Amino acid sequence: MKPELKKRVITAAVGGAILLAVTLGLGYYGTAFFAVALALFMTHEYLAMILQLSDRGEKRQVLMGVVWLVGFFSTFLPGLGFELLVIGFIGLFTYFLLTAGRHAGSPHQLELHLREAAYSFFGLVYLGFLPLYLPQIRDEDSGAAWLLLFFLINWVGDSAAYFVGLKRGKRKLYPAVSPKKTWEGAYGGLAGAYLVTLLFKLTLLAEMSWLFLLIAPAVVGVMAQLGDLCESLVKRAFDRKDSGTVLPGHGGFMDRFDGLVISAPFMYLCIRLLG
């Protein structure tokens, strides 16, 4: 096994074991703790890429504070997602409005300040809110099994896409954003998602509807791959190879959980409508 692949496998095994122990073993609040921690780590990596002006340290503290408050209130007052999104948006807008005077002397800096506001709003939704669907999945009936299935759809799909693409990949999926991804890898990832869902239907989740089995792996699998492309777009726009270095063989938290956070609301929706 190549050294880089070995590091990747070891990190995935250790990290996956810790993740499952926290989310499955500690229930709703363990999952909520993981979701908020993940949101903060990913937001920190994201802001390190996008912020350029001299007040970037203050902006980082403000946005991470908003993400923490959203996660805190969402955990103990579930069901307020839309209201928290609106309040978070207004709070960030007010901050960027009141600090615009620092950059008013230069049209270029004022434009960049407004651009950083837009980037921050995007980051708030993308990285602050989407992970909060994980504890909602965990809080459903048979939530531990549904959450485990969701993780495995992402992990098995990602691994299948990687190895099928490595061995069989010929047609590029979207080279302008992610040059290494292929259509063959994407199909392999979807096949892995269907396989693991079928195994759960036959074992841990007999109550799963056949409609869920037919639709959910495709929806969640496609959205997970869209999440990979979304993060690739951000990195390419800011000329970054990885979002961070904290996870050996993987890069940063955004590199590892990009597909998971975007597919989480779709898994939750499929459970509620089809499960």
PyMOL commands that set and color helices and strands:
alter all, ss='L'
color gray80, all
select helices_A, chain A and resi 3-25+27-50+56-76+81-98+100-103+107-138+143-168+183-202+210-237+253-274
alter helices_A, ss='H'
color red, helices_A
select strands_A, chain A and resi 172-174+178-182
alter strands_A, ss='S'
color yellow, strands_A
deselect
rebuild
show_as cartoon
